[in-house]
Amino acid sequence: MLNAVEFKAKIKQGIIEIPEEYQQDLREDSEVQVIVIKQTTNITKSELKNERVIDDLTENPAKVSGFLSRDEIYNRQS
């Protein structure tokens, strides 16, 4: 007899965590049938790579010298 449950989850390091409300019905080492339905996106590999670069730069800003500061940019002289 099959008993189906449905939930959304994120894959973290190759592991799908089962929500607590369903864990009580599963014994350790029990066999389950898993169907994964992946949400599709229209992001290309190039866009995904750019997104990672932006994330990396946000977390670790590049230090560059020789550029105008914000104050220098907006200091208008007539």
C-alpha distances in whole Angstrom, upper triangle without the diagonal:
4,7,10,13,17,20,23,25,28,28,30,31,28,26,23,23,20,22,22,20,17,18,18,14,14,16,19,18,14,13,12,12,15,17,20,22,26,28,31,35,38,40,41,42,45,45,42,44,47,45,44,48,49,46,48,51,50,49,52,55,58,61,64,68,70,68,70,68,67,70,72,70,71,75,76,80,82
4,6,10,13,16,19,21,24,24,27,28,25,23,20,20,17,19,20,18,14,16,16,12,13,15,17,17,13,11,9,9,12,13,17,19,22,25,28,31,35,36,38,38,42,41,38,41,43,41,41,44,45,43,44,48,47,46,49,52,54,58,60,64,67,65,66,65,63,66,68,67,67,71,73,76,78
4,7,10,14,17,19,22,23,25,27,24,22,19,18,15,16,16,14,11,13,13,10,11,14,17,17,13,12,10,10,12,13,16,18,21,24,27,30,34,35,37,38,41,40,37,40,42,39,39,43,43,41,43,46,45,44,47,50,52,56,59,62,65,63,64,62,61,64,66,64,65,68,70,74,76
4,7,10,14,16,19,20,23,25,22,19,16,16,13,14,15,13,10,13,14,11,12,15,18,18,15,13,10,9,10,10,13,14,18,20,23,26,30,31,34,34,38,36,34,37,39,36,36,40,40,37,40,43,41,41,44,47,49,53,55,59,61,59,60,59,57,61,63,61,61,65,67,70,73
4,7,10,13,16,17,20,23,20,18,14,14,10,11,12,10,8,11,13,11,12,15,17,18,15,15,11,11,10,11,12,14,16,18,22,25,28,29,32,32,36,34,32,34,36,33,33,37,37,35,37,40,38,38,41,44,46,50,52,56,59,56,57,56,54,57,60,58,58,62,64,67,69
4,7,10,13,15,18,21,19,16,13,13,10,10,13,11,10,13,15,14,14,18,19,20,18,17,13,12,10,10,10,11,13,14,18,21,25,26,29,29,32,31,28,31,33,30,30,34,34,31,34,37,35,35,38,41,43,47,49,53,55,53,54,52,51,54,56,54,55,58,60,64,66
4,7,10,13,15,19,17,14,11,10,8,8,11,10,10,12,15,15,15,18,20,21,19,18,15,14,12,11,11,11,12,13,17,19,23,24,27,27,30,28,26,29,30,27,27,31,31,28,31,34,32,31,35,37,40,43,46,50,52,50,51,49,47,51,53,51,51,55,57,60,63
4,7,10,13,16,15,13,10,10,9,9,13,13,12,14,18,18,17,21,21,22,21,20,17,16,13,12,10,10,10,10,14,16,20,21,23,24,27,25,22,25,27,23,24,27,27,24,27,30,28,28,31,34,36,40,42,46,48,46,47,45,44,47,49,47,48,51,53,57,59
4,7,9,13,12,10,6,7,8,8,12,13,13,14,17,18,17,20,20,21,20,19,17,16,13,12,10,11,10,11,15,16,20,20,23,23,25,23,20,23,25,22,21,25,25,22,24,27,26,25,29,31,34,37,40,44,46,44,45,44,42,46,48,46,47,50,52,56,58
4,6,10,9,8,6,8,10,11,15,16,16,16,20,21,20,22,21,22,22,21,19,18,15,14,11,12,10,11,14,15,19,18,20,20,22,21,17,20,22,18,18,22,22,19,21,24,23,22,25,28,30,34,37,40,43,41,42,41,40,43,45,43,44,48,50,53,56
4,7,6,5,5,8,11,13,16,18,17,17,21,21,19,21,20,20,21,20,17,17,14,14,11,12,11,12,15,16,19,18,20,19,22,21,17,19,21,19,17,21,22,19,21,24,23,22,25,28,30,34,36,40,43,41,43,42,41,44,46,44,46,49,51,55,57
4,5,5,7,8,12,14,17,19,19,18,22,22,20,22,20,20,22,21,19,20,16,17,14,16,14,16,18,19,22,20,21,20,22,21,18,19,21,18,17,20,21,18,19,22,22,20,23,26,28,32,34,38,41,40,41,40,39,43,45,43,45,48,50,54,56
4,6,9,11,14,17,19,22,21,20,23,24,22,23,20,20,22,21,20,20,17,18,16,18,16,18,20,20,23,21,22,20,22,22,18,19,21,19,17,20,22,19,19,23,22,21,23,26,28,31,34,38,41,40,42,41,41,44,45,44,46,49,51,55,58
4,7,10,13,16,19,21,20,18,22,22,20,21,19,18,19,18,17,17,14,15,13,15,14,16,18,20,22,21,22,20,23,23,19,20,23,21,19,22,24,21,22,25,25,24,26,29,31,35,37,41,44,43,45,44,43,47,48,47,49,52,54,57,60
4,6,9,12,15,18,16,15,18,19,16,17,16,15,16,16,15,15,13,14,12,15,14,17,19,21,24,23,24,23,26,25,21,23,25,23,21,25,26,23,24,27,27,25,28,31,33,36,39,43,46,45,47,45,45,48,50,48,50,53,55,59,62
4,6,9,12,15,13,12,16,16,14,16,15,15,16,15,13,13,10,12,10,13,13,15,18,20,23,23,24,23,26,25,22,24,26,24,22,26,27,24,25,29,28,26,29,32,35,38,41,45,47,46,47,46,45,49,50,49,50,53,56,59,62
4,6,9,12,10,10,13,14,13,15,14,15,15,16,14,15,12,14,13,15,15,17,21,22,26,25,27,26,29,28,25,26,29,26,24,28,28,25,26,30,28,27,30,33,36,39,42,46,48,47,48,47,46,49,51,50,50,54,56,60,62
4,6,8,7,6,10,11,10,12,12,14,13,14,12,13,11,13,13,15,16,18,22,24,28,27,30,29,32,31,27,29,32,29,28,31,31,28,30,33,32,30,33,36,39,42,45,49,52,50,51,49,48,52,54,52,53,56,59,62,65
4,6,6,6,10,11,11,14,15,17,16,17,15,16,14,16,15,17,18,19,23,25,28,28,31,31,33,32,28,31,32,29,28,32,32,28,30,33,32,30,34,36,39,43,46,49,52,50,51,49,48,51,53,52,52,55,58,61,64
4,5,5,7,10,10,13,14,17,16,18,16,18,17,19,19,21,22,23,27,28,32,32,35,34,37,35,32,34,36,32,31,35,34,31,33,36,34,32,36,38,42,45,48,51,54,52,53,51,50,52,55,54,54,57,60,63,66
4,6,7,8,10,13,15,18,17,18,16,18,17,19,19,21,22,23,27,29,33,33,36,36,39,37,34,36,38,34,34,37,37,34,36,38,36,35,38,41,44,47,50,54,57,55,55,53,52,55,57,56,56,59,62,65,68
4,6,6,7,11,13,15,13,14,12,14,14,16,17,19,21,22,26,28,32,33,35,35,38,36,33,36,37,34,34,37,37,34,36,39,37,36,39,42,45,48,51,55,57,56,57,55,53,56,59,57,58,61,63,67,69
4,5,5,8,9,12,11,13,12,15,15,17,18,20,22,24,28,30,34,34,36,35,38,37,34,36,38,35,34,37,37,34,36,39,37,35,39,42,45,48,51,54,57,56,57,55,54,57,59,58,58,61,64,68,70
4,6,7,10,13,12,14,14,17,17,20,21,24,26,27,31,33,37,37,40,39,42,41,37,40,42,38,37,41,41,38,39,42,41,39,42,45,48,51,54,58,61,59,60,58,57,60,62,61,61,65,67,71,73
4,7,10,12,10,12,11,14,15,18,20,22,25,27,30,33,37,37,39,39,42,41,38,40,42,39,38,42,42,39,41,44,42,41,44,47,50,53,56,59,62,61,62,60,59,62,64,63,63,66,69,72,75
4,7,9,7,9,9,12,13,16,18,21,23,26,29,32,36,36,38,37,41,39,36,38,41,38,37,40,41,38,39,42,41,39,42,45,48,51,54,58,61,59,61,59,58,61,63,62,63,66,68,72,75
4,6,5,9,10,14,15,19,21,24,26,29,32,35,38,39,40,39,43,42,38,40,43,40,38,42,42,39,40,44,43,41,43,47,50,53,56,59,62,61,62,61,60,63,65,64,65,68,70,74,77
4,6,9,11,14,16,19,21,24,26,29,32,34,38,38,39,38,41,40,37,38,41,38,37,40,41,38,38,42,41,39,41,45,47,50,54,57,60,59,61,59,59,62,64,63,64,67,69,73,76
4,6,9,13,14,18,20,23,25,28,31,34,38,37,38,37,40,40,37,38,41,39,37,40,41,38,39,43,42,40,42,46,48,51,54,58,61,60,62,60,60,63,65,64,65,68,70,74,77
4,6,10,12,16,18,22,24,27,30,33,37,37,38,37,41,40,37,39,41,39,38,41,42,39,40,44,43,41,44,47,50,53,56,59,62,61,63,61,61,64,66,64,66,69,71,75,77
4,7,10,13,16,20,22,25,28,31,35,35,36,35,39,39,35,37,40,38,37,40,41,39,40,43,43,41,44,47,49,52,55,59,62,61,62,61,60,64,65,64,65,68,71,74,77
4,6,10,13,16,19,22,25,28,32,32,33,33,36,36,33,35,38,35,34,38,39,36,38,41,41,39,42,45,48,51,54,57,60,59,60,59,58,61,63,62,63,66,68,72,74
4,7,10,13,16,20,22,26,29,30,31,31,34,34,31,33,36,34,33,37,38,36,37,41,40,39,42,45,47,51,53,57,59,58,59,58,57,61,63,61,62,65,67,71,73
4,6,10,13,16,19,22,25,26,27,27,31,30,27,30,32,30,30,33,34,32,34,37,37,36,38,41,43,47,49,53,56,54,56,55,54,57,59,57,58,62,63,67,69
4,7,10,13,16,19,22,23,25,25,29,28,25,28,31,29,28,32,33,31,33,36,36,35,38,40,43,46,49,52,55,53,54,53,52,56,57,55,56,60,62,65,67
4,6,10,12,16,19,20,21,21,25,24,22,24,27,25,25,28,29,27,29,33,32,32,34,37,39,43,45,49,51,49,51,50,49,52,54,52,53,56,58,62,64
4,7,9,13,16,17,19,20,24,22,20,23,26,23,24,28,28,26,29,32,31,31,34,36,38,42,44,48,50,48,49,48,47,51,52,50,51,54,56,60,62
4,6,9,13,14,16,16,20,19,16,20,22,20,20,24,24,23,25,28,28,28,31,33,35,39,40,44,46,44,46,45,44,47,49,46,47,51,52,56,58
4,7,10,12,14,16,19,17,15,19,20,18,19,23,23,22,24,27,26,27,30,31,34,37,39,43,45,42,43,43,41,45,46,44,45,48,50,53,55
4,7,9,11,13,16,15,13,17,18,17,18,22,22,21,24,26,26,27,30,31,33,36,38,41,43,41,42,42,40,44,45,42,43,47,48,52,54
4,5,9,11,13,11,11,14,15,14,16,19,19,19,22,23,23,25,27,28,30,34,35,38,40,37,39,38,37,40,42,39,40,44,45,48,50
4,6,10,11,10,10,14,14,13,16,18,18,19,22,23,23,25,27,28,29,33,34,37,38,36,37,37,36,40,40,37,39,42,43,46,48
4,7,8,6,6,10,11,10,12,15,15,16,18,20,20,22,24,24,26,29,30,34,35,33,34,34,33,37,38,35,36,40,41,44,46
4,5,5,6,9,10,11,13,14,15,17,18,20,21,23,24,25,25,29,30,33,35,33,34,35,34,38,38,35,37,41,42,45,47
4,5,5,6,9,10,11,12,14,15,17,18,20,21,22,23,24,27,28,32,33,32,34,34,34,38,38,36,38,41,42,45,47
4,5,5,6,9,10,11,12,14,15,17,18,20,21,21,21,25,25,29,30,28,31,31,31,35,35,32,35,38,39,42,44
4,5,5,6,9,10,10,12,14,15,16,18,20,20,21,24,25,28,30,28,29,30,29,33,33,30,32,36,37,40,42
4,5,5,6,9,10,11,12,14,15,17,18,19,20,24,25,29,31,29,31,31,30,34,34,32,34,37,39,42,44
4,5,5,6,9,10,11,12,14,16,16,17,18,21,23,26,28,27,29,29,29,33,33,31,33,36,38,41,43
4,5,5,6,9,10,10,12,14,15,15,16,19,20,24,25,23,25,26,25,29,30,27,29,33,34,37,40
4,5,5,6,9,10,10,12,14,15,16,20,21,25,27,24,26,26,25,29,30,28,29,33,35,38,40
4,5,5,6,9,10,11,12,13,15,19,20,24,26,25,27,26,26,30,31,29,31,34,36,39,42
4,5,5,6,9,10,10,11,12,15,17,21,23,21,24,23,24,27,28,26,28,31,33,37,39
4,5,5,6,9,10,10,11,15,16,20,22,20,22,21,21,25,25,24,26,29,31,34,37
4,6,5,6,9,10,12,16,18,22,24,22,24,23,23,26,27,26,28,31,33,36,39
4,5,5,6,8,10,13,16,20,22,21,23,22,23,26,27,26,28,31,33,37,40
4,5,5,5,7,10,13,16,19,17,19,19,19,23,23,22,25,27,30,33,36
4,6,6,9,12,14,18,20,18,20,18,18,22,23,22,24,27,29,32,35
4,6,10,12,16,19,22,21,22,20,21,24,25,25,26,29,32,35,38
4,6,9,12,16,19,18,20,19,20,23,24,24,26,28,31,34,37
4,6,9,13,16,14,16,15,16,19,20,20,22,25,27,30,34
4,6,10,13,12,15,15,16,19,20,19,22,24,27,30,33
4,7,10,10,13,13,15,18,18,18,21,22,25,28,31
4,7,7,10,11,14,16,16,16,19,21,23,25,29
4,6,9,10,13,15,14,15,18,19,22,23,27
4,7,9,13,14,12,13,16,17,19,20,24
4,6,9,11,9,10,13,14,16,18,22
4,7,8,6,6,10,11,13,15,18
4,5,5,6,9,10,13,15,19
4,5,5,6,9,12,15,18
4,5,5,6,10,12,16
4,6,5,8,10,14
4,6,8,11,14
4,6,9,12
4,6,10
4,7
4
